[in-house]
Amino acid sequence: MDRRRQTRQPEGDGNRPGYPVRRCGGEVIPPVVRSIAAGAALAALAPSAVAQDRLVTTPVPTSPIAGDFTLAATGDLIYLRPMRATLEARSPDMLRLLRDADVTFGNFETTVLDLATTKAVAQAESGGTWMLADPRVPRDVAALGFDLVSHANNHATDWGVEGMAETGRRLDDAGLTWSGTGGTLSAARAPRYVDVARGRVALVSATSTFTPMSRASDAAGDVAGRPGVNALRTVRTALVTRDQFAALAAVAAKSPLRTDGRVGDGVTLFGNRFAVGGTGGRYLDYRYRINASDLAANLRAIRQAKQNGNFVIYSVHNHEPGNDFQEPANFAVELAHAAIDAGADAYMGHGPHQLRGIEIYKGRPIFYSLGNFAMMNNSLDAVPADMYDQFGVSPDSATVPELLQARNARTFGDPNLYESVIAITRYTNGALSEIRLYPIDLGVDIKGADRGVPRMASRAHGDRILTRLQKLSAALGTTILLQDGVGVIRVAPPTK
């Protein structure tokens, strides 16, 4: 059914060259001449200049998405080879969920290259694996039913900014709307839009998990902007007991590698910050603080997206505190609430490769993590020499699958990483009415190339997945009902 995409309109970064100007009463005044006469002239025009400034900050009216609207959403697309024919034959019901929605979203967590022709090279640092997809993958993803994808994640620059840019071009060629990376920071933060029958849908994408070289920047003077991801920087603090803190402070006092001298509210040692706090769990308890300028700029992008669209998705790739944690980091909760306050209609989290809970905040859904839709990293055929070095294996002593099998057994053995859901969220005139959760199975017990490939879960397996998500969401105040193998969240209409 051809039901969705009419046009796609990527937005530019707005970093156009030129001299700063001020408009006063319709006249352009370049800041070249500074004299008493010029100052007097500007002073005489000050009232209209002030009025102009007030006009810039006037609230812009917005309108919600029209009528009945459905958004389908998945987690990470570690989708490395074309699998549409297999999925069509094996799981047509799953594809129907993706294709029947007005808009379908996922996180595109790989690089798309033709190694025979690309100028991109594997970087010294990767997001954990040097992800590499077949050049036919973007068109395959579009054919599965996806319309919008995030490209902001820790694998965006596995093959450098050249690979990042080539991936963006190939996503464009496939007709997929994407956001989260760009030639400058402003471009990476910019909303991207897709126009569908019900209205204009915007996507703003960011990542709090990224390699140091992948963070984009804007131009400053003669220094050009840097390509990369829309990075949300955070400061992490590990909470320890008072005795542990005292010992760390004593070490820091003697260490030439300490990065601060204060120990009143925390101490930073060897790149890690520590403070006194609760430590009752299996792991260290972490607290995070978001970089204020990154937060403000992302909220401004969301606000602009809502002003120029009818529906806004805010996508955040977020592994913190780690892939072993089923609860979101404290900053993710703060960020999700702030995003919705700024105008987001849905917050889409992904990153830790497993499900985290769902919250309904002010009548809007927050998916703290939708896990994986596909996890085909076991089927890579080409990896750089650096990966062999990481595991102390000689390239002439093991095949790539043997290397990956040993690595995955150590890193990706948790069955939760192979269980997820497709979330179908329904709105009426912009108001959330219902979320339906369809469990999918990525085959934790399957060997070989089929592992990590999605399919609808069996009834028994699906009920286990939904029961786990039910418990995680209950802690966030959300009730999930289990009905005939589907999780259902009903949302009362907003009170007037």
N, C-alpha and C positions, 0 to 999 in steps of 0.2 A: 504494500500500500504506500503510494507516494504521498506522504502526509505532512512533511515538515519543511525541509530546507528550501527557501527561495533565494536568498542571497547571503553571503558572508562578507563582513566588512571589518577587516583588521584595522585597528587604529594606529596612527603614528605616535612617535614619542614627544612631539611638540618641541624638540630641541633644535629649532631652526636658527641659523646664524643671523646676526644683526646687532645693531647698537641698541642699548637700553633707551627707551623714550618715555616721555610722559605726555599724556594728552590732556589738554586743558581747554575747555570750551571748543573742542573740535580741532585745535591747532596742535601739531606735533612739535615738541620742543626737545631737541637733542641736548644731552648734558655736555656740551662742548665749551660754551662761553660761560664763565663765572664772573660776573661783574656786579657793581651796585645797581646799574640800570636793569640788568637781567633779573637780579633778585627782586627789585621793586615790581617788575612786570609779573613775575611768578606770584608775588604776594598778592597782587591785585586780582589774580585769577584763582586764588586759593579756595574761595567758596565753591566754585564749580568743580574744582579738583576733589574736594572733600565729598561733594555729592556723587561724583563719579565713583569714588572708592566705596561709598555706601551701596551704590547700585550693584557693584561686583559681588557683594556678599548677601544680596537679597536672596531669600530662599526660592528654589526653583520647584514649581509644582510637579508632582509625579502622578502617574496613573498605573494601577495594577494590571497584571496580565488578564486578558479578557476571558470570560466564560469558564468552562471546565478545561483545566490544563493539567497534564501529567508529566512528571519528571522522573525518568529512570536513571538510577545512579549505581555505579560499581566502584570498587577500589582500584588497586594497582593493575595496570595492563602491562605486565611483563610478558608481552606477547611477541614472540621472536620469529615465528614463521607462519605463513598463511595456513589457517586451519578451518576456513569457512566450509569447505566441502565436508570435512569430518563432522563439524558441529551441526551442519544442516541435517546430516543423516542421523546423528546420534542424539541431538538435543534440540529439536525444532521448537519445543515449548519455551526453552530458554531464550532463543533468538526472537521469538514472538514477543516476549516481554520487552526486549530492547527496541524492537522495531515499531511496536504499537504505541509507544509513548510519544508525546509531542516533541520532547527533547531528551536525548540520552547522553550522559556524562561519564567519563572515567579518567584516571590519571595515567598518562602515557609515559611509562617509566623505562625508556630505552632510547638508544640512538639508532638511527636508520642510515646505513651506509652501504655503498658498493665498494668493497675493499680494492677492487681492481681499478677504480677510477678516482676514488676520493683523495683529497689532499689532507684529510684529517688523520691524526696519529693518536695512538693510545697515550694518555697522560700519565705522569708519574704517580698521581693520586686518582683513585676512582671512588665511586660511591660504595664500594665493597666488592663489586664485580664489574668488569668492563662490559656492560650490556651492549649487545649488537643485534639488530634485527634485519631480516631480509628486506630489500628495497620494496617488495610487494606488500609489506605489512600495512602501511597506512591505508591503502585502498581496501584491503581486507577488513580492517577495523571499521571503516566507513560502511562497508557492505553488511557488517554484522548489525548495524543500526546506530552506531555512535555518531554524534553530531559535534560535541564539545569535548575537548581534552585539555587537562592541565599538562604543562611541560616543565613546571617548577618542581624539581626534586633533586635528590642527591646524586642521581645518575645523569643529569642533563649535560654535564661536561666530561663524561668518561673519555670521550674522544676529542676533547678540547672544544673551544668555541667554534672551530670550523665544523666539527661534527654536530654541535648544537644547532648551528645555522643551517646546515644541510638537512637536518631532521625537520626543522621548521619549514623549509621549502617543500619537502616531500609531503608533509602534512597539508600544506596549502594545495599542492597538486591533487591530493586525494579529496579535497573539498571539506576537510575537517577544520573547524574553528578552534584555535588554541591560544593560550596565554601563559605568562609566567617567565618567559625568557625573552631576550631581545638584545639589540645592539648597544643599548644604554640601559641604565636603571629605570629611567622614565618609560622607555619602551617595554621593559619587562613588567612594570607595574600597571601598564595601561589596560583598561578594559578592552575586551574583544566581544563582538556581537554576532548573533545569528538571528535573522528574521524568519519567523515561522508564522503559521496561520493565525495563532492567537496573539501574537505580538512580538516584541523584540527582547531577546534573552541575552544577558551579559554575563561574562565570565572574567573574574579577577583571580589570579593564582599566585601563591607565595609558597616558600618553603623555609622552615626553621632548621632543617637538616641539610647541610651542604658542605662541600669541600672548600677549603679556604680560597682556592683559585677561582671558584665559580661565581662569586658574588659580583654582580654588575655594579657599575658606577656611572654617574653623569660626567659631562665635560666640566672642566674648571680652567678658565683662561685658555691658554694655548694647549693644555693637556686634553686629549680627546677622551670621550667616554669609553668605558670598558664593557664589552659584551658579557652577558652572564645571566644569572637567575635573579628573580625578585626575592632577596633573602631577608628573612626576619631574624635579626640577631637577638640572642638571649644571653643573659649571665646566669650560670648555674651555680647554686650553692648546695653543698652536701652537708646534711645535719648530722652532728656527732654529739657524744656525751660531753659533759664538762671536763672530765678527766682526759678524754681523747683530745678535746680542743686545747687544753693546757699543754699537752705534749706537742701538738702540732705548732702551737704558738712559740714554744721554746725552740723547736727546730727552725721555724721561720726567722726567729730573731738572730740566728747564726748563719742563715743561708744567704749567699750572694744572689740566689735565684728567686728570692721572694719578690713579689711585685707590689706589695704595699707594706707599710709599717704599722698599720692600725690593727689592733686585735680586739677592740671594744665590741664590735658587732660582727666581726668576721675576719678571717685571715686567708690570704691567697698564697699558696705554696706550690711550686712546680706546676703552675698553670691551673690549679684547682682551688676553688674557694670553699672554705669551711666555716660553719657557724654552729652554735649550740642549739639543739632542737631534738625533736622526737626521733628515736631510732629503734622502734619496737619491731619492725618488719624483717623479712628475710634479707632485703637489700637496704643499702643506704637510702635515706629519704632525701629527695632532691626538691629544691625550690628554684624557680626560674623568674627572672625579671626581663621583660621585653624591652628592647631598645626603643626609647620614646619616639625618636624621629622615624624609624621604620614603621612603628605602629600608626603614627599620625598620617604618614603618606599612604599607607594601605587603606586606612579608613576614608581618606579623601578620594582614593580611586573607587572605592565602593560607592561613595556618595555620588560621584560623577556617573558611574555606571547606572545607578538608579535614576538619575536625572535624564539620562539619554536612552534609557531602556524601560521596559515594563517589569522585568524580573531579573534578579541578580543572584548568581551563584558565587560564593566565595570559597575557593579551594585552598586548603593548606596541607602540605606534606610535612609530617611531624612524627619522627621516630621517638622523641623524648618521652619518658626517661630512658626507654630502651625497648627492644622487641619482646622482652619477657614480660612487660607490664601490660595488663589489661585495662588499667585505669589511665585516663588522660593526665598529662602533666598540668600543674596548676595554671600555667600561663595559657594553655590551650582553652581552658574554660573561660578565662578572662577575655581572651582574644575572640572566641566565638560570640560571647555576649556583646562585646563592643562592635563586632562586625554586623550583627543583626540590628543593634541600635543605630548603626550608620546607614542601614537600608538593605542589607542582604536578606534575601528571601529563603536561602538555604545555605548552611555551612557544611561543606564536604571535606571531612578529614580522611587521611590515608597515610600510610608510612610504615607502621609497625608490623605489617604483613598479617595482622590478625584483627578480629573484631574488637571494638570498644563500644561502650554504651551509647545510647541515643537519648538526647534531651530535647524537650519541647520548651523553648524560651520565647515568651511573648508571641505565642502562636506560630513560631517558626521552628523548623527541624534543625537540630545539630547532630550530625553523624560524626562522632569523634574518631572513628576509623571504620571504614567499610572493608578492611582486609584486602584480599587479592581477588581479582577476577581471573587472572591467568598468572602462572608462576613458572615460566618455561626456562628458567635460567639453567636447568640441568641439561638443556639440549643445545647449548652453544657448541659450535664447531671450531671457532677461532678465539683464542685468548692471547694477550701479550705475554712476553717472557716474564714480566713483573709478577704475574699470578703464580707461575711456577716458583719464583723466588720466595714469595710469601709463605709457601708451604714446604720449602726446602726440597723440592722435587725437580729432577732434571727433565727437560722437555723430551729427551730421547728415551726416557724410561717409563713414560705413562702417556696414554691417550688423553685427549681433553675430557671425554666422559669419565674416565677413571679419576682424573684430578677433581672434577666437579662432584663426583659421587662421594669421594672422601671428604671434601669440603662441606657438602650439604649434610652429610651425616652428623657433622660436628655443629653446624650453624643452623640448619633448617630441618631439624628432626622433630620439632614440636608439631603434633597433629593439628593444633589450632591454626597453624599457618596455611592449612589446606582446606579450611572451612570458611565459607563466607555467605553473603546474601546479595541479591539484587533488590534494591529498595525502589519501590514505585510510590511516589508521593503525589497526591492529588490535591489540587487547589480549585476553588470556585471564586472567580472574580478576585483572585489574589489571596484569598483566605484559605489556609491549610485545613483540609477536612479529614484526610485519612492517609496513613502510610501502610503499605502492604510489603512484607518482607519474604522473599522467596529464597530458601536455602540452596546453595550450590556446593558441590563437592569437587575438589581439585585432585583427588586421588592420592592421598597420603600412602596408601598401601599398594599403589600401582608401580610397577617397575618400568624402567626404560622411558622412551620418548613420550608416552602418554601421561606421565606424571606431571602435574601442574596444569593440565588442560581442563577447563571447566565443563561441568555437566550438572543437570538438576540432581539434587541429592535424593536418595531413596527416602521413603516416608520415615523410617526409624532413624536414619542418620540425620535427616532434616529436623526432626523433632529435638534431637540432642543439640544441634546447632542453635535452634531457636530458644531452647530452654536456657542455654548459656547466655545468649544475648538478652534474654528476658531478665536474668539476674543482674547483669551488668547495667541494664537500663533502669531497673527498679531503684538502684542506688542513686540515680539521677532524677528520680521522681516520675519516671515514665512507665506506664503499664502496657505490656505487650500481651495480647490474647493469642492463643494458638487455636486456629480454626482450619481443620482439614489440611494440615501440613503447611499452613501459611501463617506468619506472624502478622498481627493486625494492631495498629495504633489508631485509635479514634480520637479526634480532636474536636472539642466543643466549639461551636461558632463563637467569634469574639462578641463580648457584650458591648452594647452601644451606650 
